[in-house]
Amino acid sequence: MVKTLVLFLSLFSTTFCWAQNKTENELYVAGYTIENVNYPIHFFVESKNDSIYLINSKNEVHVVLRDNKVSKDSIGNIVIKKNKEYIVVDFIYDDGSVLDMTFFKAIKDVSITKNVSEVLLNHTFETQLEKTFSSPNSDLQIKKSYTFSKDSLLIVHNYFLQNKLMYAEKELVPYELFQKNNSLFLEIKQSKENDTKRLYQIIKLNKNAITLVHYDQREKITETFKKSTSKHIAKKEFSVCLDSHPKEYYATNPDYKYTKGNNYLLKKIAKSAPSTKGNGYITIHFTINCAKEIGRFGVEQIDTLYKPALYNPDLIKHLINEIALLKDWPDFVRNSNQHDIHAFLMFKIKDGKIVDLCP
Amino acid sequence: MSIKNLSLIFFAIVFISCKSTKSENPFVHLSIEERAKLADYYHEESMKFNPWFQTGKLHRIYKDSALMAVPDHVEYMERASYSYKKAGEHIKAMEMLNKAVAIDTTNGKTTALEYKAWSMLYFYRDYESTIKDVDKVIEISKIPHKACHGESCLLLKAQAYYQLGEYKKAIQTFDYLFTILKEQGVNPKDDFLANFYLARSYFKLNDLDKSLFYLEEQLNMPYSVKAELNFYAGHIYVLKNDNEKAKQHFLKAKELYLQNDKMNEPYIERFDEIFMNDIDNELDKLKN
């Protein structure tokens, strides 16, 4: 009898635990919508009792969907694909087009100081990036800093080469800090032209550092900013019009080329360019926003065998600063997901002089 | 140290190295046929991407996966290099393309080298390499009129000479191309680019009449690009002190430019392609 009772209790507790697991809330934070362009969204998904709840950052429930099922609403079919780490919600429209939203499991292993505002307000935190979100880069050391004030966030990008400052740009953007299910989030509005915001989970915060997590094409991006007293003052302002991956220069019709052509650019930029040593190419990457302003730089220096090379940093600085001044870009028809362009100019170097411009 | 301990360490090293090999290439246990099938699948998936997104991470993951399954597949390697070239990441683009060319040419094939010749001319403006690559394509294939990525290899070679300032060699190469075209029953006048750069080569040699002859001949062809032809004809009339005719050509160039009847190549700017400010500058000079 006791044996039977023990067996019964074990079975009951197992069932209870399983039920507990099933009803436990799982919080997923929005990575992006439209995976290829990484369009920012600021939603959460909560997975509970075989249903998922699409919730905004103000805690308002937008959609409730049955988990692992194909649902139908006024838009069309909705397919939920669930993985160990993320949930993809596909909204399938009647014309067959699909809008994907990807949500990543909120990180539970976090270390956050209690006095968040005190630690952040009026302090600057700096991190080093391999590249900006919108331009490739292999050679610049890019330092991005956040300075928090009560109502806004000052974002500065400093671009260095061989420890020399090449260029600096700044932008002042709205931000918000809020808590959701015991996790702390930073919501930043980096798009100049519309109201899209990107969510960053704060996974570490103390008086010396802040660590943020966001997502790009299924990859988790972790950025650790250390407290900084950097005194580089950026004068130039630059913001992307939409905080998504920009269009490539060849993805417009016709290609997005400077309206005055390469020969004009070559004469203008090479005229007072400092000389260098060697032969090869210097590629300057940049982003052109919808107001035809230039920023978000990247550099690749190669020799004639297409291997990494080094050229005079003064020449690179000259090239970046000359490109930043270019105004005569054509208009382009924006699509709803991309409002900016990634372009590059590749300068051919022969015997230390700029001799050609490609492509 | 005992033999038992030594054996254990040896076993651990073998185990770890086997494991690390596996992690480097997850398809190592598959047969050649299975790997080829898998690579084809990844390739097909990568091709579903809109070209606009071919510089993205996901597209590259599919491309890399295909190459992980079949590491020496020339076509997949060449195509994977496009993603980097389009994004302006040239170290990676050329590393992949050079590897594709090395494998291809070792097997007596020239497809990758043909694309490299095209890239050297238009993308990298490396004219010496263009000539070298075209010569090698013709030498290996034994076909004098080979196509290099959609254009005649000889047209690429002639343009390379033109850009190097070796105008006589450019003209000789165009003439050779025209001879081959005639042998194949093709009217050489139908090749707009070859005739345009032939005209430009004569212009650079100061043979204005011959240059004008080829420009005007192309102006009468149905599929030529008219804004550039008029612009450079206008140039010649300026040098011949016939400002009235020059002005007519520049104004015509402007009109055609606005109708988009001009050079307009995706990805690259063609040699001697014109822009509105070039036309306006010439018209301004005539006013003064």
Chai-1 contact restraints between the chains, C-beta under 6 A:
chainA,res_idxA,chainB,res_idxB,connection_type,confidence,min_distance_angstrom,max_distance_angstrom,comment,restraint_id
A,N36,B,F53,contact,1.0,0.0,6.0,A-B,restraint_1
A,N36,B,G56,contact,1.0,0.0,6.0,A-B,restraint_2
A,P136,B,A87,contact,1.0,0.0,6.0,A-B,restraint_3
A,P136,B,E89,contact,1.0,0.0,6.0,A-B,restraint_4
A,Q217,B,K57,contact,1.0,0.0,6.0,A-B,restraint_5
A,Q217,B,L58,contact,1.0,0.0,6.0,A-B,restraint_6
A,E248,B,T55,contact,1.0,0.0,6.0,A-B,restraint_7
A,Y250,B,P266,contact,1.0,0.0,6.0,A-B,restraint_8
A,Y250,B,Y267,contact,1.0,0.0,6.0,A-B,restraint_9
A,A251,B,W52,contact,1.0,0.0,6.0,A-B,restraint_10
A,P254,B,N264,contact,1.0,0.0,6.0,A-B,restraint_11
A,D255,B,P266,contact,1.0,0.0,6.0,A-B,restraint_12
A,K260,B,F275,contact,1.0,0.0,6.0,A-B,restraint_13
A,K260,B,N277,contact,1.0,0.0,6.0,A-B,restraint_14
A,G261,B,F275,contact,1.0,0.0,6.0,A-B,restraint_15
A,N262,B,E269,contact,1.0,0.0,6.0,A-B,restraint_16
A,T283,B,G88,contact,1.0,0.0,6.0,A-B,restraint_17
A,H285,B,G88,contact,1.0,0.0,6.0,A-B,restraint_18
A,I302,B,H90,contact,1.0,0.0,6.0,A-B,restraint_19
A,I302,B,I91,contact,1.0,0.0,6.0,A-B,restraint_20
A,Y306,B,H90,contact,1.0,0.0,6.0,A-B,restraint_21
A,Y306,B,M94,contact,1.0,0.0,6.0,A-B,restraint_22
A,F344,B,G88,contact,1.0,0.0,6.0,A-B,restraint_23
A,K348,B,R125,contact,1.0,0.0,6.0,A-B,restraint_24
A,D356,B,R125,contact,1.0,0.0,6.0,A-B,restraint_25
A,C358,B,F123,contact,1.0,0.0,6.0,A-B,restraint_26
A,C358,B,Y124,contact,1.0,0.0,6.0,A-B,restraint_27
A,C358,B,R125,contact,1.0,0.0,6.0,A-B,restraint_28
A,P359,B,F123,contact,1.0,0.0,6.0,A-B,restraint_29
A,P359,B,I268,contact,1.0,0.0,6.0,A-B,restraint_30
